């Protein structure tokens, strides 16, 4: 645990260690599923399977985010966690000096705050996925529930609850840092590339707002996470070892999710 005020050099050294841990993890460097998906080779069954499993992760993420809010180490972290949670549930971000807006159900701001904003049922992230899934023949009862998850998907969800939502703040901060840096590393773009090709070849009117919005917002989330590391590094409770362990365990959970999808893909092609 840090007992004295950290130097800029100490923070820079630790930040480099944390970034390397994420950037060198197999889920970032070797994700065969998303790389394959980006080629446009996915069939209707492939896209349906991805959608169901992603909907389970996306919906159950709300549980992990709520636990992160409950276990927040400071009022500032509590507010930050609620921003993410409430946005997930349908409170749109309101850019400074502008009213909250929702256009065509999917086009909403990627920056701002939920403070003083508005709630829309259709702005909930899970409902974005419902609209995406409808042309695929998937309805509300087929999506987002734990019983629809494969073992690898459920393992990921449980690790989010355990590590990302941990009551130890260093562990939770490490998991948050890892998740946001991984999410900004490009997997959204690979999924979007594949979905656009599938949409064009299939002729299905697939609204891609859920996927494109998350791709746009991740760079901002990653920057916020970088800033948060600067803020928490000097806290008396901060522990480098637990931070890095939380980051690594969380990435292993993410990797399990994508490895499960890749195994499912290969199994269906035997």
Secondary structure, 3 states (H helix, E strand, C coil): CCCCCCCHHHHHHHHHHHHHHHHCCHHHHCCHHHHHHCCCCCCHHHHHHHHHHHHHHHHHHHHHHHHHHHCCCCHHHHHHHHHHHHHHHCECCECCCCCCCCECCCECCCCCECCCCCECHHHCHHHHHHHHHHCCCCCHHHCCCHHHCCHHHHHHHHHHHHHHCCCCHHHHHHHHHHHHHHHCCCHHHHHHHHHHHHHHHHCCCCCCHHHHHHHHHHHHHHHHHHHHHHHHCCCCCCCHHHHHHHHHHHHHHHHHHHHHHHHHHHHHCC
